């Protein structure tokens, strides 16, 4: 098979770096900072499909777009966050821009570059990446010793929208939040938002003041967590003039401690947590509101992601009468709106389908190793970041119950330690492989559905790598354990297979001496 990775002529004009980072979102910018800090001798580039940095925060432009994780933990550990915990996309982009500017990362980013294929050659211990320059259509080749995938897991071009009967009959406008049009005009319109996740919870209060009325239509309720958009500890420390470099790690530790307690309580006393969450909603909507129908899910807390509602703004909109919630299923679309299975018709000028996204595994890029296509469901993950049979590559896949960026920092520690180890021992490639003690290990899906089961993950689980029943061979989603384990993983462990000069542990080296 004639592939660029095996064609020396095709590589003559290639741009070569030690590390190629894919994606200039929150993960890729973090990876770049850590490379500069921990592997200063490594050359690297970031390839970004869009014309700017930011990833999700530039892709999603719907009204009110904001984080649903606190920025003290969603922000990087090396860059203090100094504003309100829940931040707008604009604020997050400003923060990322400061990281780029302060650390000279911009010179390493190639914007408008879309990867079309990636090939690894074991003969050369080299990745060859085929790229299209979006502006010119020019086909380019990049080669790298190591590939760091930081492109996230959204399919940004094709969001998920169910196919309802009668959609062609509807005379109004249908908008998916992920593809929000610049010219969308909601003023004084009747708006129907289908969905009850974080996007809907953000969108409804953001538009409630401008529209005639907005209805949130949900098939089933979601747990919402209303709380003030402030951090009392951070504000107190600022009041007594403590330096931000000191405030940041203290507040992060306190938030993470509280989140761990909440996560554990959701497992050990789910009914108590359920009542506490519902009590928070009841404070805004009053004792007579039908909480049981509209805000009481059938699953236990944290079995799906909790949707944080800063200052209870969603419930303020409902209490004001500008917004309401309907819990029902759709029979079909009509000319004027949607007909529910209860027989009720909701009329709307605009329907917003906040129905989630499609999963994108490794950017949906065709990968091959020695000319053989990589089938991700046939691989087994190593701690949710490396995969059996795929050398010199790491993927950033964040947390569901903790901020995504927490994993960026600790995986970066691992990657940089691994790269430095390879340099020290003359290894040119590394891949993970099951050990003898893993021979009878039970193989299962990427995530245990009983533990965490959002619809987008359940729909596309078959696209993801498999997991084992040991923590080394799964993405445990347990930051509180992984933060102590991943940064200090021994790169000479038996799960790592090197090519080039064999890596040895210190004990083996001492024994040889």
DRENLO-529347 format. One record per residue (C-alpha): x, y, z. Coordinates in steps of 0.001 Angstrom, whole numbers, padded with zeros to 6 digits, always signed. Example, Ala and Ser with C-alpha at 12.3 -4.5 7.8 and 13.67 -1.06 7.14 Angstrom:
% residues 2
+012300-004500+007800;+013670-001060+007140;
% end
This chain:
% residues 513
+000000+000000+000000;+001545+003254-001114;+001131+005686+001745;+002917+008943+002493;+004265+007484+005705;+006144+004945+003633;+007032+007234+000749;+010295+009087+001283;+009659+011292-001736;+006392+012536-000233;+008214+013437+002981;+010963+015488+001391;+008872+018641+001560;+007301+017779+004905;+007440+020008+007959;+008940+017968+010790;+008571+018453+014552;+009192+016334+017593;+005596+016663+018793;+002518+017493+016752;-000429+018741+018800;-003870+018493+017189;-006290+021234+018188;-005907+024739+019648;-008721+024468+022153;-008384+024349+025921;-006509+020999+025727;-004078+021909+022944;-003068+025239+024459;-002501+023504+027791;-000388+020812+026103;+001735+023516+024451;+002389+025251+027774;+003511+022018+029397;+005789+021149+026475;+007497+024514+026777;+007781+024116+030549;+008729+020441+030911;+010281+019579+027520;+011925+022843+026472;+014183+021129+023922;+011268+019628+021973;+010082+021244+018766;+006311+021279+018373;+003445+022649+016336;-000295+022881+016912;-002539+022177+013924;-005934+023862+014217;-008762+023452+011713;-010372+026768+012583;-008955+030224+011929;-008529+030963+015598;-008010+029287+018963;-010722+028288+021405;-012357+025129+020076;-015802+024734+021644;-015782+028361+022777;-015693+029683+019226;-017764+026889+017674;-020725+027493+019971;-022125+031001+019592;-025675+030629+020892;-026971+033287+023317;-025576+033041+026816;-022891+030456+025971;-020941+029827+029184;-019052+027159+031094;-020918+024639+033185;-017748+023965+035200;-016167+026441+037594;-013199+028254+036075;-011022+027752+039148;-010780+024094+038080;-011638+024458+034384;-008809+026963+034119;-005244+025686+034113;-003367+025023+037333;-000553+027347+036125;-002729+030380+035356;-004905+031851+038141;-008551+032554+037430;-009642+035862+038943;-013304+036335+038013;-016666+034697+038782;-016558+030863+038772;-019016+030420+035880;-017712+032337+032890;-018933+033344+029454;-017294+032085+026285;-015859+035566+025799;-014176+035488+029213;-012767+032000+028604;-011354+033041+025230;-009732+036097+026835;-008125+033825+029429;-006830+031430+026755;-005551+034332+024693;-003525+035538+027667;-001953+032085+028056;-000996+032089+024372;+000428+035623+024446;+002261+035342+027765;+004024+032146+026708;+004771+032752+023030;+002523+029882+021924;+001033+031686+018912;+004222+031139+016891;+003634+027389+017211;+000028+027372+015917;-000927+026730+012300;-004516+027864+011866;-006804+026789+009049;-005149+023371+008710;-007463+020361+008440;-006000+016890+008974;-007258+014375+006425;-005197+011307+007418;-002499+010168+009836;-000139+007223+009259;+002462+005687+011560;+005396+003705+010234;+007133+001395+012687;+010054+001121+010263;+010629+004869+010593;+009069+005366+014047;+007323+008335+012514;+003884+009841+012103;+003053+011273+008693;+000059+013570+008769;-001771+014702+005635;-003213+018200+005879;-005301+020549+003752;-004663+024296+003976;-008230+025615+004193;-007387+028987+002642;-005532+027735-000441;-006602+024112-000793;-002920+023169-000766;-002100+019654+000391;+000668+019573+002984;+002618+016913+004819;+003707+017140+008455;+005841+014517+010135;+006286+014039+013862;+007820+011617+016301;+004856+011959+018650;+001182+012830+018147;-000797+014549+020910;-004535+014533+020113;-006276+017482+021767;-009217+017975+019422;-011960+017162+021924;-014860+014837+021260;-017539+016945+019563;-018522+016597+015932;-018670+020345+015389;-020140+020164+011881;-022975+017709+012473;-024877+018105+015749;-027448+015545+016815;-031055+016257+015890;-033707+013503+016015;-035800+012980+012898;-039341+013826+013951;-042320+013256+011688;-043608+016387+010010;-040474+018524+010314;-040896+019567+006672;-044429+020741+007469;-043271+023292+010028;-043446+026864+008660;-041166+028470+011242;-037393+028357+011695;-035517+025392+013204;-032151+026166+014809;-029623+023862+016472;-027566+025752+019103;-024325+024292+017759;-025042+025928+014381;-026494+029209+015644;-026993+031670+012740;-025516+035162+013076;-028737+036751+011849;-031092+034906+014211;-033841+037288+015350;-035716+036153+018463;-037147+039469+019548;-040812+039212+020494;-040972+035683+019059;-042523+032573+020558;-039594+030199+021040;-039677+026488+021801;-036436+024958+023125;-036346+021149+022897;-033970+019609+025433;-033094+019940+029102;-029319+019741+029337;-026737+022424+030067;-027291+024130+026690;-031022+024533+027226;-030445+025712+030801;-028093+028371+029450;-030133+029414+026435;-033557+029814+028045;-032608+032503+030624;-030360+034242+028063;-033242+034820+025630;-036167+035119+028061;-035887+038905+028283;-036095+039414+024509;-038681+036887+023347;-042431+037003+023701;-042299+033676+025526;-039959+030683+025684;-040984+027114+026445;-038502+024432+027458;-039816+021085+026239;-038153+018040+027764;-038724+014334+027362;-037528+013751+030910;-036148+015992+033679;-032519+016811+034446;-030938+017501+037828;-030147+021196+038109;-027865+022733+040689;-028689+026386+041407;-026034+028273+043338;-024546+031775+043513;-022010+032564+040785;-019352+033481+043301;-016709+031815+045427;-016856+033031+048993;-013394+031722+049895;-011739+033422+046898;-013559+036686+047586;-012528+036623+051270;-008882+035974+050431;-008914+038850+047938;-010499+041102+050528;-007522+040565+052827;-005175+041120+049857;-003783+037615+049423;-001875+037221+046137;-003771+035519+043294;-000966+032957+042876;-001751+031810+046416;-005542+032090+046133;-005711+029949+042985;-004342+026620+044318;-006165+027014+047648;-009537+027616+046018;-008949+024781+043519;-008255+022377+046388;-011360+023483+048272;-013609+023155+045211;-012182+019742+044374;-012634+018606+047980;-016274+019702+047912;-016861+018053+044519;-015431+014774+045791;-017731+014841+048789;-020706+015525+046516;-019739+012752+044099;-019367+010235+046925;-022649+011283+048518;-024443+010806+045194;-023363+007155+045340;-023729+006481+049065;-026850+008526+049838;-028519+009311+046504;-031956+010002+048017;-030543+012604+050401;-028668+014335+047572;-031770+014187+045424;-033787+016016+048063;-031078+018639+048554;-030961+019358+044802;-034735+019566+044552;-034852+021851+047578;-032566+024248+045709;-035030+024360+042823;-038007+024712+045179;-036449+027830+046729;-036901+029627+043414;-040181+028141+042197;-042080+027836+045468;-043911+024954+047133;-046800+024862+044652;-044729+024284+041518;-044881+020755+040103;-041280+019821+040895;-042092+016109+040753;-043060+016262+037073;-040612+018782+035694;-037457+018606+037813;-037282+015108+039355;-035275+012702+037162;-035681+008930+037313;-031902+008363+037540;-029756+008990+040607;-027800+012248+040915;-024578+012311+038890;-025551+009290+036787;-025748+011991+034174;-024047+015369+034326;-025441+017898+036793;-026400+021128+035034;-025154+024068+037105;-027468+027082+037103;-025612+030214+038299;-027746+032392+040525;-030711+030199+039578;-031235+032262+036418;-033238+029513+034674;-035684+029349+037575;-035906+033118+037817;-037094+033122+034196;-039734+030481+034970;-040894+032293+038114;-041264+035550+036141;-043647+033917+033679;-041381+034611+030680;-040462+030920+030487;-042194+027681+031246;-041389+023973+031236;-043365+021200+029551;-042478+017542+030185;-043814+015380+027382;-042802+013607+024173;-043252+014776+020604;-045724+013023+018347;-044911+015133+015303;-044161+018604+014027;-047052+020667+012664;-047223+023798+010541;-047368+025921+013696;-045130+023999+016089;-045171+020535+017651;-047962+018151+018609;-047258+016300+021855;-048302+012751+022627;-050597+014182+025293;-052563+015879+022492;-051337+019400+023345;-049929+021530+020517;-047190+024041+021306;-047088+026829+018753;-043767+028540+018105;-042189+030942+015637;-038758+029418+016232;-037855+025935+017441;-034414+025408+018963;-033283+021762+019035;-030947+021644+022045;-030780+017895+021602;-027069+017267+022037;-024149+016439+019805;-022620+013560+017938;-019431+012034+019261;-016229+012455+017284;-013541+009898+018124;-010033+011192+017483;-011474+013839+015175;-012895+011164+012831;-009470+011185+011168;-008484+008015+009259;-005536+006524+011163;-003283+003693+010067;-000282+001854+011479;+002044+000225+008935;-000631+000587+006282;-003365-001090+008339;-006352+001097+009262;-006869+001611+012986;-010279+000503+014262;-010668+002206+017619;-013295-000228+018995;-010743-003012+018509;-008182-001272+020709;-008054-001198+024498;-007407+002068+026225;-004572+002687+028656;-006036+005022+031290;-008196+006691+028645;-005184+008299+026934;-003221+005640+024977;-004397+002650+022935;-003052-000815+022273;-001368-001151+018888;-001038+002598+018303;+002503+003885+018985;+003605+007373+019964;+000178+008872+020502;-001846+010238+023414;-005470+011463+023433;-006905+013983+025873;-010376+012935+027020;-011473+014872+030075;-013777+014185+032999;-017554+014020+033267;-017815+014760+036996;-014917+017177+037199;-013581+019903+034937;-012163+018752+031607;-008966+020760+032022;-007954+018982+035201;-007040+016021+033019;-005145+018223+030568;-002669+019162+033273;-002068+015680+034708;-001904+013907+031344;+000608+016545+030246;+002759+015601+033242;+002669+012001+032079;+003392+012804+028426;+006331+015052+029218;+007762+012480+031634;+007335+009803+028948;+009047+011909+026271;+011947+012742+028565;+012284+009074+029499;+012427+008069+025846;+015154+010627+025177;+017163+009438+028168;+017038+005804+027041;+017244+006291+023294;+013778+004920+022607;+012222+006023+019330;+008695+004738+019869;+006450+003490+022625;+003122+001720+022657;+001034+000046+025326;+000333-003681+025425;-001514-005983+027774;+000731-007653+030339;+000727-011374+031202;-001311-010565+034303;-003959-008985+032058;-004546-012171+030026;-007928-012998+031582;-009052-009430+032097;-012707-008723+031377;-013125-006352+028425;-016060-003941+028401;-017213-000603+027003;-015392+002714+027403;-017712+003730+030273;-019863+001640+032590;-023449+002651+031674;-024583+002009+035216;-022096+004606+036418;-022577+007292+033766;-024992+007183+030866;-025724+010423+029004;-027539+009906+025723;-024730+011174+023488;-022338+008640+024978;-024797+005758+024832;-025591+006501+021158;-021958+006336+020067;-020310+004034+022604;-019633+001531+019800;-017194+004005+018230;-014919+004200+021262;-012018+001988+022360;-012697-000797+024824;-011784-000839+028492;-010530-003480+030897;-011566-004176+034464;-008334-002772+035906;-007699+000958+036465;-004698+000851+034100;-006964-000196+031254;-009906+002195+031588;-010778+005836+031924;-011879+005688+035550;-013348+009211+035604;-011834+009464+039077;-009740+012637+039071;-009179+012457+042800;-007224+009215+042407;-005724+009944+038993;-004235+013279+040056;-001847+011349+042312;-001312+008384+039958;-000996+009629+036371;+001770+012251+036843;+004049+009673+038484;+003406+006654+036249;+006642+004719+035819;+007391+004885+032074;+009516+001753+032467;+006483-000258+033513;+005781-003538+031750;+002705-002096+029976;+005030+000085+027844;+006779-001480+024846;+009646+000533+023390;+011552+000391+020132;+015045+001718+019936;+017289+001223+022912;+015249-000621+025527;+014109+001447+028484;+015033+000078+031845;+013986+000852+035360;+016517+002242+037815;+016493-001096+039605;+017436-002935+036411;+020176-000426+035714;+021612-000823+039184;+021470-004615+038884;+023393-004467+035604;+026065-002351+037243;
% end
